[in-house]
């Protein structure tokens, strides 16, 4: 695929230009920020807790189950968002006078996703008076009905998109309900759990109680981790939540489990950024749900001592090493399967790709789908054998194509083809009959083609923030951008493009390319590295003598010295088209 560079061309407002560094003013303007107040991530900028629809009814229900004869069971999801949501609510309730609080998380291989009737049957053995779902439940019609039939109240807290009909829970707390008036639909499951906890704490204080620790702000480390790991858009409200959580983690005011995971990942806690949560902590936490049981991850986040946290974090790290090995083998198979595919999207080419191998691991197919999506730059679904003639798939999409809506349209046009599905714009899960894979693959491809024809899918473009002057390519700029985050989904980390000569290249760790690059307009040289430059299983290719580089500014710390390094994302022909 011949990639084009699309430069964000913001109109910088006078307010931004007068208050911020010129580079930062450009970056913020390109991301829809019009003034310094909109750029602020102070806690005062958070949307009011009371503005989340049904929050009062949810607190009323929680308070009815606070007595000594009452028991609350929190049922989470098996990913990082579910784990942080569960840990947050369990910590809050235990700290605020709930004497009987426990958690349960489905094993993905035994029960699948959500509040299923099977999970309710297991939960009922603990005799809860109230089940609170976190990061799931809005599609759990049968499970909610099963719980209510047993006389168990149900509070659903979720952020996933609902179906046309809602389950018959006592209360549903979800900013994505059709009639919601809340100012952000981007809250992760842990964000919804935080709003619920904050509203409960406020009600207790109004009633004259002194709930004690934790105070709601103490829970923001978990909110930051779950929000970043779940790849929800970092809109203004989520940026406040993540920024405040990062500040607390950097200051050492976080749960011991996060500190233990950072230490195992070799990341500096005092200089933590959102990417460290996304690429170092999140994967270790997710490894438990992918390969084993997310209970170990939740226990790591609930641990009260560094020693206890270290035990659980070490197990998570071991699972992550195993996960990486499994993923590498699966990725080799997937790359071999798609190597023959033409990388251009056009007549006769696949618009959406479905992959299946009988040996693939259910818990890792989402990661493989993501890797292949990046390679092909089009939506991908990777399927694994779910047993009993069923395939379980994980979808990853590209900007502009809402994959959950794609699946919804396929399900409408082909009734019965999809057993069940759910998810977000960029990621979704589904299950189908194994003997219907070819039928589904054609339907999925046709629906992606329809989105592309309407101009939604942008697959051959790389967005950048334009060129930097040679004076702006500096350590001070890199430090400025590091502190100006959090950057992430929907608020992309700054990247730039420019013409450079390439020299003194060497291979590092078999897959990475270390190089010196010379800014052609000035002759200045910079240290640079392109991670994963050499495709796994492909013949090594030599970089050109000159190229248009798409890069990010990074601070490389070594032996106590801090230096500028360019992180190269794309090496394009020098004459690569600009848009």
N, C-alpha and C positions, 0 to 999 in steps of 0.2 A: 504494500500500500504506500502510495506516495503521499507523505504527510505535508499538510500546509500549516504554517504558523499564523494563528489568529491572535492579534494583539488587542488586549483590552484598551479601549480608548475613552477613559473617563473625562468628564468635565469637572475639574477641581473647583469646589466652591470657594468663595473668598474666605469663609469662616475656617475651612480646613487649611487653606494656604497660609493664613495668618497665624495659625496656632501650632502647626505640626511641621516636622521635617519634610522637605519637598517630596522625597521618595515615599515616605509614609502617607502623605496627603494623596498622592497618586494612587497608591494601593488601596487605601480606604475608599476613595471615591469610586474606584472600579468595582468595589464590592457593595455599593449602595449606601455608604456612610456619608452623610452630608455635612456633619459638624462634629465638633469634639465631644459633645454630650452623647451623640449616637455612638461614638467610638468608645465611650466609657464602659468599663466592666465593673464599676462599683456596685456593691450589693443593693444600694438604693435604686438602681435601675431595674431590678427584678420586677416582673409583673406581679401584682398583688396576689397573695395566696388566696384571698377571698374571691378572686375573679375566675377561678377554675370552676366550671359548672358542676353542680351536685356535691361540692366539697362539704357543705354544711350537713347534708344528708349522710354523707360518708362518715363524718365525725360523729354524728348522732348514733349511727350504727355501731361504731367502735366503742363508744362510751357505754352502750347497753351491754357490752360484753367485757366490762372491766372488773366485775365482781369476783370474789374469791371462788365462786362456784362456776365461773365461766372459763372457757378454754379457747384460745385463738390459735389457729393453724395457718401459717403463711405458706402458700404454694407458689413456687417460682418456676422460672424457665431454666433450661440447661445451657445458657450462654452467659457472657460476662454481664450483660444488662440484667438478666434474671438473677444472677448471683449477687450483684451489688444491690439490687432492689430488695432481695430477701434479707440480706445482712442489714441493710439500713432499717427496714421496718422492724425486724426482730430486736435490733439494738434499741430502737426508740421505745417500743412497747415494753420491753423488759426494764428499761430505765425509768419509765413513767408509771409504774404501779400495776402493770399487768403481770399477775403472778404465774399464769400458765400460758406460755407462749412457746411455740415450737415451729419448725419448718419442715417442708417436704418438697422435694424436687423430683420430677419424673426422670427415670433413666430412659434416654432417648431410644434405646434398643428394645426395651420391654414395653414401654407405654406410649411412645411418641410424644407429640407436642400438646401442651395445654391441659386443661382440667377435664380429663376424660372420665367416663363412668368407672373405669378400672382404677384410676387414681383416687376417685371419691371413695370407692370401696376400701382401698388401702388406708385412706385418711380416716375413715369412720372408725377404724380400730382404735384410734387415739381419742375418740369421743369428743371432738371439738364442738363448741357451740357456734363458732363462727369460722368460716374459711375466708381468707383474704388472698386473692390471686394478685400476683405482681408480674408485670410484663407478659401477661397472657389472660385468657378468659373471655374476651369479647366475642369469640367465635365458638365458645364451648357450650352450646345449647344443651346437649345431652348430659354433660357433666354437671352443669348447674341444676338441671332438672333432677338428676339423681341425688344431689346434695339436699335440695329443698324437700324432696320426698322423704328423706331421712330426718327431717326436722332441723337441718343445719342451715343457718343463715349464710348468705354469700355476698361478699363485697368484691366486685371485680375492679381491679385497677390495671389499666392497660393503655397502650398507645398505638396498637395496630389498627389498621383500617377495618371497620366492621362490615358485616354483610347487611343486606336490606332489613333483616329481622334480627333483633337483639335477644340474647338469652334472658331468662326470667330471674335475674339476680335481684337481691334486695336493693342494691345500689350499684350503678356502673359509673366509674370515674375514668373518663377517657377524653382527652382534648380533641380527638378525631371523630367523635360522634357528629352526625350530620348537623344537628342543631347547636353545636357548641359555639359559644361566643368568646371563648378564651383567646387571648392575643397571640398565642403560638401553637401551631399544630405540630411542631417539631420536637416536643418533649420526648425523651426516651422513657422507657418504663421506670427507670430509677428517678427520673425527674418527676413523674407522677407520684411515685412513692414519697419523694421528698416533700412535695406540696401537701400530701395527706398528713405526713408527720408534723409539718410546720403548723398546719391548721389545728391539729389535735393539741399540740403544745400550747398554742395561743388560747384555745378554749379552756384548757386546764388552768392557765394563769388567770383568765378572766373569772373563773369560778373560785379564785382565791387560793389555789394550790400553788406550791412551789415544786414543779416537776423534777427539778434537779438535772443531772447530766444523763444523756448528752443534751445540749441545747441544739436547736435545728442547724445552726451554722457549723456545728462540729461534724455534721453528716455530709458536708459538701465534698470531702475527699472521695467518698464512695460515689457521689453524683458525678463528679468529674470523670472518674474511671469508667463508669458504665456508659455515660453519654458519649465519650470519645470512642470506646470500644464498639459501640453499636452503630457507629457511622451515621447517626442522624445529623441533619443539617445544623451547623452552628449558626443559627439565627441570633438575633441580639440577645434574647433571653437565655439561650443555651450558652452563649459566650460568657455571660455573667456567671452562670453556674459553674462552668469549667474553669474560668479564670480564678474564681474565689476558691474552688477546690484545689487548684494547683498551688495557690499561695499557701494554703494550709499544709499541703504535703511538703513543700519546700521548707517550711518552718518546722517540720517535724511533728506537726499537730495532725497526725493521721493514724489510722488503725495500724497496729503492728504488722498485719498481713501485707499491706502495701509496701511498707519499708522493707520487709523480708524479700518480697518479689523484686523490688528495685535492686537490692543488693545482689541477688542471684543473677540478675540481668546485667550487672555491671554499669548501671546508670547512676549518675550523680543526682541525689535527692535534692540538694540545694539549688541545682540548676535545671530542674525538671521542666520539660515543655510537653505540650499535648501529644506530640509524636511519640514521646517515650511511653506514654500510657497506651497508645495505639499499637506500637510495634514491639514493645518489650513486656509490659505487664498484661495487657489484654490477651495476647496469644497464650501466655502461660495459664491464665485463668480459664480461658476457653478450652484448653487442652483437656481439662477434667471432663467437661460435658461432651467433648468429641469422642474420647476414647474410653472413659470410665464412668464416673458418677460425679455430677457437679457438687455433691455434698461436701467433698473435700475442699473445693474452692470456697464454698460458703463458710465452712469451718475456719479456713485460713483468714477470712475477713472478719469473723466473729472472735478470733483469738484475742485474749486480753494481755498476753505476755509475749515478748519477743521470742522466747524459747518455744512456746507452743506454736506461734506463727511460723517459725523457722521449719518445724517438722512438716507442717502442711505445705509450705512454699517449696520445700525440697521435693516433695512428692509431685507437686504441680510442674516443677522444672523437669523432672524425669519424664513425666507424661508428655511434656512439650517436645523433648528430644525424640521420643518415640513418634509423636505426631509428625515431626519434620521428616523423619525417615520414611514413614508411610506416604506422606504427601509427595516426597521426591520420586518415589517409585510410581505413584499414580500419575504424576505429571509427565514422566517420561512416556508412559503409555498414551496419555492424552495428546502430547505433542506429536507423537508418531501418527496418531489417528487424524490429526488436522493438517499435517505438513503438506498434504496434497491439495489442500483447499487454496484456491486463489485468494489473496488477501484483499482484493478489491470487491466492493459491493456493487453489483451491477446486474445486468440481465443474465440470467442463467446461474448466478452465484447465490450461495446461501446468505440470507440476511440474519437469521437466528440459528444458532448451532446447538444441537443436542448430542451428548456423548454418553456412552454407557460401556462399562466393563464389569463382568460378573465378579471380578476379584476386588473391586473398589470398596473402600470402607465408607459406611454411611456417614460417619462423623466428619469426614474430611472432604467430601465431594464439593462442598461450598468453596473451600480454598482452591481446589483445582479449577472450578468454574471461574473463579476470580482471576487466576493466573492466565487461563486460556483467553478469557475476555480481554485482558490487557494485550495479549499477543495478537489477537484477531481484530480487536477494537470493534466488537459487535456483541450483542447479548448471547450468553452461553448458559445452557443448563447441563449439569453433570448429574447422572443417575447412578445409584447403587442398588443392588438387590436387597429389597426389604423383606424377602421371604414370602411364602404363600402366593407366589405369582405377582407380587406387587413391586414396583420400582419406586424408590424415594429419591426425589430430585432436589437440587439446590440451584437456584438461578441467580446470575449476576448480570447487571445491565450496564448500559452506557448512558452518559448524560443525554437527556431529552426523551428517553424511552422509559416509561413507568411500567416496570415489568409486572407488578401486581395487577395493574389494569390490563396489561396484555393477557395475562392468564384468565382474568375475569371475562374478557371478550371471547377467548377460546372456549371457556366453559359454557358461555351462553350460546355460541354458535354450534357447539358439539356437546349436547347434553350427555352426561355420563362418562365422558372421556377422561375427565379429571376427578379423582375421588375427593380430594380436598386440597386447598391451597390457602396461602396467606403470606403477608409480607409488606414490603415497602416499595418505594420507587426503584431503588437500586438492587434490592435483594429480596428473594422470595423462596418459599419451599412448597413442594407439591408431591402428590403421589398419584401414580397411574398404574393400570394393568400392564404387565410386561409385554403381552402380545399386542398391545396398542401403541408401542413406542414409535413405530414408523408413521402411524396415523397422526399421533400427537406431534412428531417432529415436523411433518408437512404443515400441520395447522399452525404451529408456533412460527415457522419460517414465513408463512403467508401473512400472519398478523404483524410480525416485525417489518415485513416488506411494506405493509400498508402504512405503518408509522413512518417509515423512511420516505415513502412517496409523499406523505403530507409534510415532510421537512422537519420532523422532530428529531430524528437520529443524526447526530453529528459524529461521524466515525473516523474521518480522515483529517481532523484538525487537532492541533496542539495549541492550547491557550497559553499566552504569556503576558507579562506586564511590560513588554517592550524592551527597549535597550536601556542599559545604564551607561552613563559616562564613565570614563576610566577612573575618575576620582571617586565616583560612587561605588565602584567595585572595591570595597575596602572592609577591613575588619570592623570598623565603627558602624558601617551600614549593616553588616551581618549581626552584630550585637543588638542594634536598634530593632531589627526585624524579629529577632529571637524574643525580645521582651514585649513586642507589640502584639503578640498573639492573644488568645489562642487561634491558631489556624487549623483548618480541618475541612470536613465535608461541608460544602455549601459556602465556605469562607476560605477558599484555597490558599495554601501556602504560596508566597510570592515566588514566581519563576520569571526568568528573563531570557532574552535571546540576543545573539550577536555573532559577528563574523570573527573567527579566530583561526590562527595557524596552530597546528598540533605537532609537538615534538617530544622526544625522550619518553616514549611509551614503554610500559612494562606490564606484564600480567601479574595480578595479585590474587592469590587464592583460587586460581584456575578460571574464575568467572569474571573478575573485576579488572578494569583497565585503569592503571595509574598513568598520568601524563602531565606535561607542562603545556599550557596553552598561551598563545601570544595574541593580545588584543590588537587586531590589525590596524585600527585607526591610530594607535598610539605607540605600539611596539612594546607595551608593558606585558610582563609574563606572570602567570598565576599557576599555583599548584591546583590540580584538578583530579577527580576520580569519577569514573562511570561504573557504578555497581551493576552487576549482572550484564555486562556488555556482551559477553559471549553466551549465546543461547546454549542451554544444556543439551548435549547430544548433537549439536551442529558443529560444522567445521569452523575453526577460528577465522575471523575476518580481521584484516588490518584496517585501522582507521585511516581516513584520507589525510593528506598533508594540510588541508584547510577545510573548514566546514562551518555551517551555521549551528551553533550550539544552543540548546535549551538547557538552562542551568539554574541552580539555586545557590544562595550564599550560605556557607556553613562556617561554624567556629570549630576548628580542629584543635583539641587539647591533647598535648603530649609532653610528658615529663615536666608538668607545671607551666608549659609555655602555650600560649593561645595564638593560633595563626588562622588566617583566612584560607578557606578551601572552597573551590567550586564543585558542587555536586552536579554532574552531567546527567540529565534525564534523556536527552535525545541528541544524536549526532546526525545532522541532516546535511544534504548537499548544500554547498555555499549558495547556490541559486534557488534554494527551496522557496516556493511561492509564499508571499506574505499577503494576508487578508486584513 
